[in-house]
Amino acid sequence: MQSLLAQQRLSSLKEAFKSDFFIGTALGAEHILEKNTKANELIIREFNAITPENHMKSVNIHPEWNRYDFFLADKFVEFGQKNKMYLAGHTLVWHSQLPNFVHKIKSADSLKLFLTDHINTVAGRYAGKLNSWDVVNEAIEDDGTFRKSIFYNLLGEDFIKMAFDLAAKADPKAELYYNDYNNEQPAKRKATIEMIKKLKASGSKIDGVGIQGHWSINSLKLKDIEDAIVEYAALGLRVSFTELDLTVLPNPWDLKGADVNQNFENSPKMNPYPKELPDSVQTTLAQKYEELFKIFLKHQDKIDRITFWGVADNHSWLNGWPVRGRTNYPLLFDRNFEPKKAYTSVMNLKNTKPNL
C-alpha cells in the first residue's frame, strides 16, 4: 500500500501542474548567484519559471544615464537557461525604483529619449532569451484613473503605446504583458480593459495581462479573480498571476494592493506571529491557496503562468512591507525551505488516490 501511494504522489509543483501552466518564483541575488544550496535545490525541484525580483528594474540595471549594469540580469538568464526554465523579464517601465537621473528629467523629449534608449538596450540585449516581458507596470490607480507618474505627467497615456511598440521591435519573439496589482477589482479592471482595447486598436502588440496577486487570507475576493480571468481572456490575451503571495498579518488602515511607497510603524498588534504561525492560521492559509488553485485549474486554458513572489517565507518582501520588521508567512515553503500545509493543499488537487 505505501509503495503504491508513493508511486502515485507527484514530486513537485512543476510536475503536478505541467499540463496546466508554468509554476514560477521570483529570484533574489542570493538565488541568482546560487549562494544557498537548500534554496536552490528547492527552486530547481519545484519551479519551471523564474522572474528577477529586482535586478531588471531600471534603478539597478540602468543606474546612470550612460551606464548599465547587466551583471545580475545576465546571471539570471544564465541560471534560467541552464535549468531550462521559462524566463520572465520584469520590468521595462515602472514609476517606482527609477534611477535618480530620471526624476530630474523635465521635458517630454528627454523622457522619450530615456525610454527609447532603455527599452532598446535592455530588451535588445535579451532578445530571444526571455519568454516574456512585463513591459509596463502599475500605470493605473485603483479608482481607474491613470497614475500621475513622471511618464504620464510628461507624455500622457501615449507612453504605454510607446513602450509596447519599442519592446515589440527590440524583442519580437517575447510575449508582452501589462502587469498590475488589484487589476482583478472591478474599477481597475474596467479601466485596464479600456486601455488594452485602445492599445490593440492602435496596432500595438500586447499578448497578456499580469495579475500580481498580492492578497490577504482575510479578504480574498475569489469572484473578482475569476471574473478578471474570463474578461481578460475574452480580449484574446493570456493571463498570468505574476507575483502571488497571501499575507497572514493584519492590514493597517485596511490597506489594499501593493503600493511600495506606503509604510507603517511596527507594533505587537501588527506583528502577532514573531516566532511561528499558529496551526489555525496555517490551516486558513492552506484553504485559501486551495480555493485559488481550484479557480486556476478551472481556467487553465486561459492561464500561462502562476509565479510566487518569493522562494520561501524568509525571502518574502512582505516581511518588510507595509510594516517594517514583521514576520510574515505568505508562501508555500517555510523559513527552513520545508513545504507547509498550504503546499500540501495545493498538491492534493493534483495527486491521485489509489483504487483500494
LOPA-959399 format. One record per residue (C-alpha): x, y, z; residue in one letter; residue number from 1. Coordinates in nm, 3 decimals. Layout:
<rs>
(r (X; Y; Z); 'a'; NUM)
...
</rs>
This chain:
<rs>
(r (0.000; 0.000; 0.000); 'm'; 1)
(r (0.274; 0.251; 0.093); 'q'; 2)
(r (0.469; 0.182; -0.225); 's'; 3)
(r (0.154; 0.232; -0.435); 'l'; 4)
(r (0.083; 0.564; -0.259); 'l'; 5)
(r (0.441; 0.676; -0.312); 'a'; 6)
(r (0.421; 0.595; -0.683); 'q'; 7)
(r (0.103; 0.798; -0.727); 'q'; 8)
(r (0.214; 1.106; -0.537); 'r'; 9)
(r (0.366; 1.378; -0.753); 'l'; 10)
(r (0.709; 1.504; -0.658); 's'; 11)
(r (0.692; 1.879; -0.725); 's'; 12)
(r (0.474; 2.174; -0.816); 'l'; 13)
(r (0.613; 2.193; -1.167); 'k'; 14)
(r (0.540; 1.825; -1.225); 'e'; 15)
(r (0.193; 1.843; -1.076); 'a'; 16)
(r (0.082; 2.134; -1.294); 'f'; 17)
(r (0.295; 2.070; -1.604); 'k'; 18)
(r (-0.012; 2.017; -1.824); 's'; 19)
(r (-0.186; 2.328; -1.685); 'd'; 20)
(r (0.053; 2.623; -1.654); 'f'; 21)
(r (0.407; 2.716; -1.557); 'f'; 22)
(r (0.480; 2.741; -1.184); 'i'; 23)
(r (0.727; 3.016; -1.110); 'g'; 24)
(r (0.910; 3.205; -0.839); 't'; 25)
(r (1.091; 3.536; -0.804); 'a'; 26)
(r (1.467; 3.518; -0.753); 'l'; 27)
(r (1.681; 3.744; -0.538); 'g'; 28)
(r (2.053; 3.795; -0.583); 'a'; 29)
(r (2.133; 3.509; -0.344); 'e'; 30)
(r (1.937; 3.268; -0.567); 'h'; 31)
(r (2.073; 3.400; -0.896); 'i'; 32)
(r (2.427; 3.361; -0.762); 'l'; 33)
(r (2.341; 3.019; -0.610); 'e'; 34)
(r (2.464; 3.113; -0.262); 'k'; 35)
(r (2.215; 2.898; -0.067); 'n'; 36)
(r (2.222; 2.529; -0.153); 't'; 37)
(r (1.886; 2.444; 0.009); 'k'; 38)
(r (1.712; 2.736; -0.159); 'a'; 39)
(r (1.850; 2.650; -0.498); 'n'; 40)
(r (1.767; 2.281; -0.467); 'e'; 41)
(r (1.409; 2.387; -0.391); 'l'; 42)
(r (1.397; 2.629; -0.687); 'i'; 43)
(r (1.521; 2.369; -0.933); 'i'; 44)
(r (1.297; 2.095; -0.794); 'r'; 45)
(r (0.970; 2.287; -0.766); 'e'; 46)
(r (0.965; 2.562; -1.030); 'f'; 47)
(r (0.994; 2.583; -1.408); 'n'; 48)
(r (0.962; 2.961; -1.442); 'a'; 49)
(r (1.158; 3.247; -1.284); 'i'; 50)
(r (1.132; 3.625; -1.256); 't'; 51)
(r (1.407; 3.859; -1.131); 'p'; 52)
(r (1.271; 4.020; -0.816); 'e'; 53)
(r (1.463; 4.347; -0.856); 'n'; 54)
(r (1.760; 4.314; -1.087); 'h'; 55)
(r (1.598; 4.413; -1.415); 'm'; 56)
(r (1.428; 4.718; -1.264); 'k'; 57)
(r (1.572; 5.037; -1.404); 's'; 58)
(r (1.732; 5.161; -1.080); 'v'; 59)
(r (1.956; 4.854; -1.081); 'n'; 60)
(r (2.010; 4.777; -1.446); 'i'; 61)
(r (2.041; 5.142; -1.564); 'h'; 62)
(r (2.178; 5.341; -1.267); 'p'; 63)
(r (2.319; 5.632; -1.468); 'e'; 64)
(r (2.224; 5.789; -1.799); 'w'; 65)
(r (2.519; 5.643; -1.986); 'n'; 66)
(r (2.582; 5.337; -1.770); 'r'; 67)
(r (2.412; 4.998; -1.749); 'y'; 68)
(r (2.485; 4.717; -1.504); 'd'; 69)
(r (2.394; 4.382; -1.656); 'f'; 70)
(r (2.582; 4.155; -1.417); 'f'; 71)
(r (2.291; 4.008; -1.218); 'l'; 72)
(r (2.049; 4.019; -1.511); 'a'; 73)
(r (2.297; 3.819; -1.719); 'd'; 74)
(r (2.340; 3.570; -1.434); 'k'; 75)
(r (1.960; 3.540; -1.406); 'f'; 76)
(r (1.937; 3.449; -1.775); 'v'; 77)
(r (2.223; 3.201; -1.741); 'e'; 78)
(r (2.052; 3.037; -1.442); 'f'; 79)
(r (1.724; 3.001; -1.629); 'g'; 80)
(r (1.881; 2.869; -1.946); 'q'; 81)
(r (2.092; 2.618; -1.753); 'k'; 82)
(r (1.782; 2.483; -1.582); 'n'; 83)
(r (1.557; 2.502; -1.890); 'k'; 84)
(r (1.310; 2.744; -1.729); 'm'; 85)
(r (1.059; 2.997; -1.856); 'y'; 86)
(r (1.217; 3.342; -1.812); 'l'; 87)
(r (1.002; 3.646; -1.739); 'a'; 88)
(r (1.162; 3.990; -1.770); 'g'; 89)
(r (1.050; 4.238; -1.503); 'h'; 90)
(r (1.003; 4.527; -1.574); 't'; 91)
(r (1.078; 4.778; -1.853); 'l'; 92)
(r (0.866; 5.077; -1.745); 'v'; 93)
(r (0.765; 5.142; -1.383); 'w'; 94)
(r (0.715; 5.462; -1.188); 'h'; 95)
(r (0.890; 5.316; -0.882); 's'; 96)
(r (1.254; 5.213; -0.838); 'q'; 97)
(r (1.369; 5.460; -1.101); 'l'; 98)
(r (1.731; 5.580; -1.112); 'p'; 99)
(r (1.785; 5.928; -0.969); 'n'; 100)
(r (1.862; 6.085; -1.305); 'f'; 101)
(r (1.514; 6.004; -1.435); 'v'; 102)
(r (1.349; 6.201; -1.154); 'h'; 103)
(r (1.542; 6.506; -1.275); 'k'; 104)
(r (1.403; 6.487; -1.629); 'i'; 105)
(r (1.178; 6.786; -1.704); 'k'; 106)
(r (1.096; 6.759; -2.076); 's'; 107)
(r (0.892; 6.514; -2.281); 'a'; 108)
(r (1.172; 6.484; -2.538); 'd'; 109)
(r (1.428; 6.385; -2.274); 's'; 110)
(r (1.193; 6.128; -2.123); 'l'; 111)
(r (1.124; 5.980; -2.467); 'k'; 112)
(r (1.499; 5.959; -2.519); 'l'; 113)
(r (1.538; 5.772; -2.190); 'f'; 114)
(r (1.256; 5.528; -2.268); 'l'; 115)
(r (1.384; 5.461; -2.616); 't'; 116)
(r (1.741; 5.400; -2.507); 'd'; 117)
(r (1.639; 5.197; -2.202); 'h'; 118)
(r (1.397; 4.962; -2.379); 'i'; 119)
(r (1.613; 4.923; -2.689); 'n'; 120)
(r (1.919; 4.844; -2.476); 't'; 121)
(r (1.765; 4.617; -2.214); 'v'; 122)
(r (1.505; 4.432; -2.423); 'a'; 123)
(r (1.751; 4.423; -2.713); 'g'; 124)
(r (2.026; 4.264; -2.502); 'r'; 125)
(r (1.800; 3.975; -2.403); 'y'; 126)
(r (1.611; 3.941; -2.730); 'a'; 127)
(r (1.530; 3.578; -2.796); 'g'; 128)
(r (1.641; 3.475; -2.448); 'k'; 129)
(r (1.334; 3.571; -2.242); 'l'; 130)
(r (0.987; 3.425; -2.286); 'n'; 131)
(r (0.804; 3.740; -2.178); 's'; 132)
(r (0.840; 4.098; -2.061); 'w'; 133)
(r (0.636; 4.295; -1.811); 'd'; 134)
(r (0.653; 4.596; -2.040); 'v'; 135)
(r (0.456; 4.846; -1.832); 'v'; 136)
(r (0.397; 4.802; -1.460); 'n'; 137)
(r (0.124; 4.965; -1.248); 'e'; 138)
(r (0.012; 5.252; -1.473); 'a'; 139)
(r (-0.346; 5.262; -1.340); 'i'; 140)
(r (-0.476; 5.361; -0.996); 'e'; 141)
(r (-0.734; 5.160; -0.802); 'd'; 142)
(r (-1.011; 5.406; -0.900); 'd'; 143)
(r (-0.941; 5.350; -1.269); 'g'; 144)
(r (-0.757; 5.676; -1.339); 't'; 145)
(r (-0.406; 5.682; -1.481); 'f'; 146)
(r (-0.133; 5.704; -1.221); 'r'; 147)
(r (0.022; 6.052; -1.222); 'k'; 148)
(r (0.373; 5.920; -1.272); 's'; 149)
(r (0.657; 6.105; -1.439); 'i'; 150)
(r (0.573; 5.910; -1.756); 'f'; 151)
(r (0.207; 6.012; -1.756); 'y'; 152)
(r (0.274; 6.369; -1.649); 'n'; 153)
(r (0.518; 6.434; -1.932); 'l'; 154)
(r (0.388; 6.202; -2.205); 'l'; 155)
(r (0.025; 6.127; -2.122); 'g'; 156)
(r (-0.111; 5.778; -2.171); 'e'; 157)
(r (0.080; 5.756; -2.501); 'd'; 158)
(r (0.384; 5.638; -2.304); 'f'; 159)
(r (0.216; 5.297; -2.276); 'i'; 160)
(r (0.185; 5.253; -2.652); 'k'; 161)
(r (0.538; 5.384; -2.695); 'm'; 162)
(r (0.674; 5.128; -2.450); 'a'; 163)
(r (0.492; 4.833; -2.607); 'f'; 164)
(r (0.592; 4.934; -2.960); 'd'; 165)
(r (0.958; 4.972; -2.859); 'l'; 166)
(r (0.956; 4.636; -2.678); 'a'; 167)
(r (0.793; 4.458; -2.971); 'a'; 168)
(r (1.063; 4.587; -3.204); 'k'; 169)
(r (1.353; 4.521; -2.966); 'a'; 170)
(r (1.246; 4.167; -2.872); 'd'; 171)
(r (0.991; 4.047; -3.131); 'p'; 172)
(r (0.970; 3.689; -3.002); 'k'; 173)
(r (0.889; 3.773; -2.638); 'a'; 174)
(r (0.532; 3.781; -2.511); 'e'; 175)
(r (0.448; 4.134; -2.394); 'l'; 176)
(r (0.247; 4.184; -2.074); 'y'; 177)
(r (0.082; 4.469; -1.891); 'y'; 178)
(r (0.132; 4.398; -1.518); 'n'; 179)
(r (-0.052; 4.546; -1.218); 'd'; 180)
(r (-0.195; 4.483; -0.870); 'y'; 181)
(r (-0.568; 4.494; -0.789); 'n'; 182)
(r (-0.645; 4.476; -1.160); 'n'; 183)
(r (-0.888; 4.198; -1.080); 'e'; 184)
(r (-1.102; 4.452; -0.891); 'q'; 185)
(r (-1.395; 4.595; -1.093); 'p'; 186)
(r (-1.299; 4.965; -1.133); 'a'; 187)
(r (-0.934; 4.899; -1.210); 'k'; 188)
(r (-1.022; 4.601; -1.429); 'r'; 189)
(r (-1.262; 4.811; -1.637); 'k'; 190)
(r (-1.000; 5.082; -1.691); 'a'; 191)
(r (-0.734; 4.823; -1.776); 't'; 192)
(r (-0.962; 4.662; -2.035); 'i'; 193)
(r (-1.032; 5.002; -2.193); 'e'; 194)
(r (-0.660; 5.079; -2.206); 'm'; 195)
(r (-0.581; 4.742; -2.365); 'i'; 196)
(r (-0.858; 4.777; -2.624); 'k'; 197)
(r (-0.716; 5.115; -2.730); 'k'; 198)
(r (-0.368; 4.968; -2.744); 'l'; 199)
(r (-0.480; 4.680; -2.963); 'k'; 200)
(r (-0.691; 4.907; -3.185); 'a'; 201)
(r (-0.384; 5.121; -3.249); 's'; 202)
(r (-0.200; 4.817; -3.383); 'g'; 203)
(r (0.032; 4.767; -3.086); 's'; 204)
(r (0.132; 4.419; -2.979); 'k'; 205)
(r (0.017; 4.308; -2.634); 'i'; 206)
(r (-0.004; 3.938; -2.552); 'd'; 207)
(r (-0.113; 3.918; -2.192); 'g'; 208)
(r (-0.214; 4.067; -1.859); 'v'; 209)
(r (-0.027; 4.001; -1.538); 'g'; 210)
(r (-0.241; 4.000; -1.225); 'i'; 211)
(r (0.006; 4.034; -0.941); 'q'; 212)
(r (-0.193; 3.857; -0.669); 'g'; 213)
(r (-0.069; 4.033; -0.356); 'h'; 214)
(r (-0.368; 3.930; -0.147); 'w'; 215)
(r (-0.471; 3.857; 0.212); 's'; 216)
(r (-0.619; 3.544; 0.364); 'i'; 217)
(r (-0.869; 3.776; 0.533); 'n'; 218)
(r (-1.009; 3.943; 0.221); 's'; 219)
(r (-0.965; 3.715; -0.078); 'l'; 220)
(r (-1.227; 3.802; -0.342); 'k'; 221)
(r (-1.249; 3.486; -0.547); 'l'; 222)
(r (-1.534; 3.600; -0.772); 'k'; 223)
(r (-1.343; 3.910; -0.881); 'd'; 224)
(r (-1.038; 3.697; -0.958); 'i'; 225)
(r (-1.240; 3.454; -1.168); 'e'; 226)
(r (-1.426; 3.735; -1.347); 'd'; 227)
(r (-1.093; 3.901; -1.430); 'a'; 228)
(r (-0.953; 3.581; -1.583); 'i'; 229)
(r (-1.259; 3.545; -1.804); 'v'; 230)
(r (-1.278; 3.910; -1.909); 'e'; 231)
(r (-0.909; 3.949; -1.990); 'y'; 232)
(r (-0.907; 3.623; -2.184); 'a'; 233)
(r (-1.208; 3.749; -2.383); 'a'; 234)
(r (-0.979; 4.019; -2.523); 'l'; 235)
(r (-0.765; 3.747; -2.680); 'g'; 236)
(r (-0.499; 3.780; -2.409); 'l'; 237)
(r (-0.318; 3.529; -2.195); 'r'; 238)
(r (-0.345; 3.571; -1.818); 'v'; 239)
(r (-0.062; 3.518; -1.572); 's'; 240)
(r (-0.055; 3.556; -1.196); 'f'; 241)
(r (0.284; 3.716; -1.171); 't'; 242)
(r (0.359; 3.794; -0.805); 'e'; 243)
(r (0.142; 3.566; -0.592); 'l'; 244)
(r (0.154; 3.574; -0.212); 'd'; 245)
(r (-0.108; 3.572; 0.064); 'l'; 246)
(r (-0.033; 3.780; 0.371); 't'; 247)
(r (-0.149; 3.633; 0.702); 'v'; 248)
(r (-0.089; 3.953; 0.901); 'l'; 249)
(r (-0.316; 4.245; 0.994); 'p'; 250)
(r (-0.354; 4.503; 0.722); 'n'; 251)
(r (-0.303; 4.856; 0.863); 'p'; 252)
(r (-0.579; 5.101; 0.773); 'w'; 253)
(r (-0.738; 4.826; 0.566); 'd'; 254)
(r (-0.466; 4.881; 0.308); 'l'; 255)
(r (-0.519; 4.710; -0.025); 'k'; 256)
(r (-0.280; 4.640; -0.309); 'g'; 257)
(r (0.094; 4.673; -0.328); 'a'; 258)
(r (0.197; 5.035; -0.338); 'd'; 259)
(r (0.559; 5.007; -0.228); 'v'; 260)
(r (0.566; 5.372; -0.120); 'n'; 261)
(r (0.335; 5.305; 0.175); 'q'; 262)
(r (0.492; 5.202; 0.507); 'n'; 263)
(r (0.358; 5.192; 0.862); 'f'; 264)
(r (0.500; 5.163; 1.212); 'e'; 265)
(r (0.560; 4.821; 1.366); 'n'; 266)
(r (0.385; 4.711; 1.685); 's'; 267)
(r (0.295; 4.384; 1.860); 'p'; 268)
(r (-0.058; 4.418; 1.722); 'k'; 269)
(r (0.079; 4.443; 1.368); 'm'; 270)
(r (0.326; 4.155; 1.422); 'n'; 271)
(r (0.125; 3.886; 1.604); 'p'; 272)
(r (0.332; 3.581; 1.499); 'y'; 273)
(r (0.700; 3.677; 1.551); 'p'; 274)
(r (0.813; 3.319; 1.622); 'k'; 275)
(r (0.577; 3.083; 1.441); 'e'; 276)
(r (0.239; 3.065; 1.271); 'l'; 277)
(r (-0.042; 2.906; 1.475); 'p'; 278)
(r (-0.193; 2.588; 1.332); 'd'; 279)
(r (-0.529; 2.757; 1.287); 's'; 280)
(r (-0.375; 3.023; 1.062); 'v'; 281)
(r (-0.172; 2.761; 0.877); 'q'; 282)
(r (-0.500; 2.585; 0.804); 't'; 283)
(r (-0.666; 2.904; 0.680); 't'; 284)
(r (-0.369; 2.981; 0.454); 'l'; 285)
(r (-0.389; 2.629; 0.312); 'a'; 286)
(r (-0.763; 2.663; 0.249); 'q'; 287)
(r (-0.720; 2.995; 0.068); 'k'; 288)
(r (-0.446; 2.861; -0.157); 'y'; 289)
(r (-0.661; 2.558; -0.234); 'e'; 290)
(r (-0.955; 2.781; -0.328); 'e'; 291)
(r (-0.732; 2.991; -0.551); 'l'; 292)
(r (-0.581; 2.695; -0.731); 'f'; 293)
(r (-0.922; 2.545; -0.791); 'k'; 294)
(r (-1.006; 2.860; -0.988); 'i'; 295)
(r (-0.671; 2.848; -1.167); 'f'; 296)
(r (-0.733; 2.488; -1.270); 'l'; 297)
(r (-1.088; 2.565; -1.380); 'k'; 298)
(r (-0.946; 2.824; -1.620); 'h'; 299)
(r (-0.613; 2.660; -1.701); 'q'; 300)
(r (-0.684; 2.703; -2.073); 'd'; 301)
(r (-0.661; 3.082; -2.023); 'k'; 302)
(r (-0.364; 3.094; -1.782); 'i'; 303)
(r (0.001; 3.071; -1.881); 'd'; 304)
(r (0.183; 3.103; -1.550); 'r'; 305)
(r (0.146; 3.119; -1.171); 'i'; 306)
(r (0.452; 3.284; -1.017); 't'; 307)
(r (0.502; 3.312; -0.640); 'f'; 308)
(r (0.670; 3.634; -0.528); 'w'; 309)
(r (0.950; 3.470; -0.336); 'g'; 310)
(r (1.103; 3.128; -0.286); 'v'; 311)
(r (1.022; 3.077; 0.083); 'a'; 312)
(r (0.884; 3.279; 0.374); 'd'; 313)
(r (1.224; 3.418; 0.473); 'n'; 314)
(r (1.264; 3.567; 0.126); 'h'; 315)
(r (0.927; 3.742; 0.105); 's'; 316)
(r (0.914; 4.121; 0.065); 'w'; 317)
(r (0.609; 4.112; 0.295); 'l'; 318)
(r (0.842; 4.078; 0.595); 'n'; 319)
(r (0.922; 4.446; 0.540); 'g'; 320)
(r (0.606; 4.587; 0.380); 'w'; 321)
(r (0.379; 4.763; 0.460); 'p'; 322)
(r (0.524; 4.742; 0.813); 'v'; 323)
(r (0.899; 4.702; 0.854); 'r'; 324)
(r (1.041; 4.421; 1.064); 'g'; 325)
(r (0.742; 4.192; 1.071); 'r'; 326)
(r (0.745; 3.813; 1.036); 't'; 327)
(r (0.512; 3.704; 0.757); 'n'; 328)
(r (0.428; 3.359; 0.621); 'y'; 329)
(r (0.275; 3.415; 0.275); 'p'; 330)
(r (0.429; 3.139; 0.063); 'l'; 331)
(r (0.417; 2.760; 0.030); 'l'; 332)
(r (0.760; 2.699; 0.189); 'f'; 333)
(r (0.871; 2.792; 0.541); 'd'; 334)
(r (1.195; 2.954; 0.657); 'r'; 335)
(r (1.370; 2.616; 0.654); 'n'; 336)
(r (1.260; 2.561; 0.292); 'f'; 337)
(r (1.020; 2.290; 0.401); 'e'; 338)
(r (0.672; 2.257; 0.244); 'p'; 339)
(r (0.388; 2.396; 0.455); 'k'; 340)
(r (0.030; 2.278; 0.492); 'k'; 341)
(r (-0.054; 2.518; 0.207); 'a'; 342)
(r (0.183; 2.329; -0.023); 'y'; 343)
(r (0.010; 2.003; 0.057); 't'; 344)
(r (-0.334; 2.152; -0.006); 's'; 345)
(r (-0.227; 2.271; -0.350); 'v'; 346)
(r (-0.053; 1.946; -0.440); 'm'; 347)
(r (-0.352; 1.740; -0.326); 'n'; 348)
(r (-0.557; 1.899; -0.604); 'l'; 349)
(r (-0.343; 1.704; -0.850); 'k'; 350)
(r (-0.230; 1.397; -0.658); 'n'; 351)
(r (-0.429; 1.089; -0.743); 't'; 352)
(r (-0.562; 0.840; -0.494); 'k'; 353)
(r (-0.516; 0.464; -0.545); 'p'; 354)
(r (-0.813; 0.239; -0.608); 'n'; 355)
(r (-0.831; 0.026; -0.297); 'l'; 356)
</rs>
